[in-house]
Amino acid sequence: MAKLKKLMNFLHTIEEEIREEVCDREGQAEDKTDAWEGWEDSEKGQDYVYKTEALDDLRSLIYEVVDKAQKIKDGDYY
């Protein structure tokens, strides 16, 4: 169980860092779109948006793993 708790703490920290990065990236994307309306439609803009979305998806998956690990730790296997 100690390893499970260590894993949960590590993943929780990573999830928080990714959440902050996603928020920063979304803010930067808004600034770039305000500067040039076609930015999101450009190749660079699309890549930026897709990466931000992928990071957010990864954050969600990490959250699910932490949640599942907590249930295992609590003995809630169902």
Steps between C-alpha positions, in 0.01 A plus 500: 500500500792736553590473131139569407497815714833611350361446148186695584698793638731503197213487251301762689799736478540433127126551444515839672801606291325397179183684608703818550668455162164449328363818662810693391477364147130588476578855612779530246272365227241766585767770481619374162144479369433855621810616311404314183156344454629241252765367738296196613440407137869519413715187507696624800180599680335165437806313625501715813130441567526124435796468736313693768199272460723191514663625820156557650396147401817366662422695815156342511646152463749564779212615720316173424808296596535688830129452570524126425808467721315675784212255465742207516664652807157542662400142414231609253566253219166530323 
